[in-house]
Amino acid sequence: MVSRKSRLDFQVEKTENLFRFLLRKKRDGIQNSLVRPLYQEALKSLFFVAVLLIDTLIPLEMYRDILSPFNIVVSLVVLGIFLYIEFRLYNSYWGKKGRWSIEKYKKPSETTSEERKM
């Protein structure tokens, strides 16, 4: 006899799978941050703080200073320009082909661990 699962069982399984996925992603993120040198992780955090400050304060100041019909458009355009520049900067340093890419630090450590096993 086949047992039927209720809707509640399906929801519990989905929630458990979601928590497993999030825990795995968190563990992978922590392991990746331990591979890179500490100063690069600190600069990455400072970059995010600077991005948050720039992306909130400057468009809000533009919104406040410019006359009413154009203030929303100008602040959104300025925000878009800043986001584009910040995205390009992030990819040039921490992206897949960036200067401080995580792949550049994983490859030497993987080869040394394989050499130790032999």
N, C-alpha and C positions, 0 to 999 in steps of 0.2 A: 504494500500500500504506500502510495506516494503522499508524503506530507505536504500540505500547502503552506506557503508562507504568506503571512498577512502583509498588509501595506506597511505596518509598523516595523516588521522585520526588514523589509526592503529599505526603509528610511534609515534604520539603525545601521545596516550594512553600508549604505552610501556614506553615512556620517563617519563610520569607522574607516572606510577607504579614504575619505577626504583627509581625516586626521593623519593617517599613515603617510599619505602623499605630502602633506604639509611638513610633517616631521622629517621625512626623507629630504625634502628640499632645504629645510633649515640646516640639517646635518651637512648636506653637500655645500651649502653656502659657508658654513663655519670652516669646513675642511679647505675650501678654496681660499678663504681669507688667511688661513694659516700657511698656505703655500707661498704666498707673496711676501716680500719684506714688509716690515711694520710701517716704515715711512710711507710706502705707497698706499697702504690701507688708510693711514692717517690723512694723506693728501686727498684720497678719494672721499673721505668723510667731510673734510673741509670744503671740497668742491661742491658736495651736495648742500652743505649749509649756505655757501655763497650763492648757489643757484636758487635756493628757496628765498633768500633775502632779496636778490635781484628781481626774481620773477614776481614777488609780491609788492615790494616797495615802489619800484620805478613805474610799473603800469598804474598803480593806484595814484601816484603823484601826477602822472599824465592825465588821469581821469579827473583829478581835482583841479588842475591848472587850466585845462582847455575848455572852451565854451561848450555849452550843453549839447548841441546836435552832433558834434564831432568827437566828443570825449570818449565815448564807448568804442567807436571805430578805431581811433588813434591808439587807445590803450591796448586793444586786441591785436592791432598790427605790431606794436612795439613788443608785446608779449610773444607773438609768433616769431619775430626776428630773434629775440633773445633765446627762445627755445631751440630754434634752428642752430644758432651759434653754439649753444651749450651741448646740444646733441652731437655736433661735429667734434667739439673738443673732447667730449667723453669717449667717443669712438676712436679718436686719434690716440688716446692714452690707454684706456681700459677696454676697448672693444676687442673683437676677435683678432684683428690684425694690428692692434695698437702697440705702442711702445712698451707698455707694461701689461700685456695680455697674459691671462692666466695660463694659456697654452704654452707660452714660452717657459713658464716655471714648472709646469707639469711634466714635460717631456724629459728633462734631465733627471728628475726625481724618479720617474718610472723606469728609466734605463738603469739607474743605479740599484733600484730595488730588484730588478730582474737579474742583475749581475750578482747580487748577494744571494739569491736563491740557488744559483748554479754553483 
